[in-house]
Amino acid sequence: MKQVLAMNYAVIEAEEIMILNHPTTIFTNDDVPVSVYDTEDEVNYRCTDETK
Amino acid sequence: MGIRIGIGSLKIGQGSTGVDWSSYWATLISATVGNAAPTDVVLTFPSGQPSLLATDITATVNGVARGVSSASWAGGVWTVVLASAVEYADVVVVTFKTGQTKTVTNNVLTYTALLTKTGTGGGVSTLRMQVSSNITITLGANAKFYSDAGGTANESATWTITSGALRTIYLKCTTGTATFAISDCSKIIRWGSTSSEGWDSRENSASIGLNISKLNNAICLRTFGNVALTGDAPASITELLRIDGIAYNTSWISNGPLPPNLLNLYLNSNQVAYGYNGPIPATLQSMHMQGALIAWKYTGALPVNNGYLVLSGANIEWTHNGNLPNNTSYCIIDGAKINWTGLNVGNGNSSWFSLSNYRISKMSSADMVTLLTQMTGRTGTLPATITINDYADYASPPAEVVTAVNTLKATKGITTVNLGA
């Protein structure tokens, strides 16, 4: 299990992609990608890039 | 010249006619208003008093003064004509010049809602009703019914709804406003159903202005999209009260209690201003309140059989420090004024669990361990992702919380637990 602190934004790619916009500690499985971002623009860029 | 000195015996309430008006009003046999002449309040006395005029009586309709246009006598019947028509289920009270009042028996069956064009007016609204006896809805000049969803076939100004199953028709309001006159509102038993919208009106489709308290024999009301609803929900509604359309002009203004035997509630719009202060029906099995203007306020437990729970809105003020209902199966609590400080989320099989914004003061780590432990030991399943915010130590949870999270994940097969601020 991994533990990730996201102070602003996070994208969790589990069974479904979940976007957090709230300071949170994320406890998830080791094989679940978690990305942390500082701004909404970064999240949007990340999500747009994902759909290309 | 002789002088005559008269000694009268005028009683209080007795005018120059010598009639004791208080006593006369007390002889009133009946006060009615009927469907054939909905402006006429008919007061029946044992005998007439033609000296009484329109200025001797006033009226209110639903508590609001309604002018008296004229009055006339025919034998013992005094017909008082109001400035505008009484409608179905209106409460009419007349007040005599003595101050005595009488609630009028309202036998009017018709009720007229109002359609308003939105956008281009080219959109088509879908209307579904079930009635206990045949009724007719008649539209004003700026709207028409159609038999097809495209809004082109069999254009008509009237729709006769036959009793039996839920009936469907389509309409457009292309200009300004149009009346929507229901011949007998008492016969409507469902406006929509648990599976179909009763009023579905989206882009460029009409908005309907409707006092929903008039639907006092309906057991279901379900709308989606453009509506401007007023009035308290009638007590008759049991199956479903659903007013949905967060992306549309979907409004309802009410501060009254919900129907006492309601099973399913779904309010989803930022223009729904539901401001009741008190408990919700104990019968509820699902409740969805989502909207910025919903200001329901209550301190106490939720209905014991409620399974689906969504409370989302900045002005919802629910306060409780006990358990969530035992069979909670879907849970979203998200409101700055909500203060649920319980540590037990029930035992139902849960498909969604998010405590986004659910308490005023932040939860301690000790309480977090208690909550996580209850969730670990509960009977029902939990979804793959769980979110619990309003946690004081979210940035650095102590070891006992981490352990409780790990135990919860392992025991209930949860992939992700989010503990947030």
Chai-1 contact restraints between the chains, C-beta under 6 A:
chainA,res_idxA,chainB,res_idxB,connection_type,confidence,min_distance_angstrom,max_distance_angstrom,comment,restraint_id
A,I12,B,T416,contact,1.0,0.0,6.0,A-B,restraint_1
A,A14,B,T415,contact,1.0,0.0,6.0,A-B,restraint_2
A,A14,B,T416,contact,1.0,0.0,6.0,A-B,restraint_3
A,E15,B,A384,contact,1.0,0.0,6.0,A-B,restraint_4
A,H22,B,G420,contact,1.0,0.0,6.0,A-B,restraint_5
A,P23,B,A421,contact,1.0,0.0,6.0,A-B,restraint_6
A,T24,B,N418,contact,1.0,0.0,6.0,A-B,restraint_7
A,T24,B,G420,contact,1.0,0.0,6.0,A-B,restraint_8
A,T25,B,Y394,contact,1.0,0.0,6.0,A-B,restraint_9
A,T25,B,P397,contact,1.0,0.0,6.0,A-B,restraint_10
A,T25,B,L419,contact,1.0,0.0,6.0,A-B,restraint_11
A,I26,B,N418,contact,1.0,0.0,6.0,A-B,restraint_12
A,F27,B,V405,contact,1.0,0.0,6.0,A-B,restraint_13
A,F27,B,V417,contact,1.0,0.0,6.0,A-B,restraint_14
A,T28,B,T416,contact,1.0,0.0,6.0,A-B,restraint_15
A,N29,B,T415,contact,1.0,0.0,6.0,A-B,restraint_16
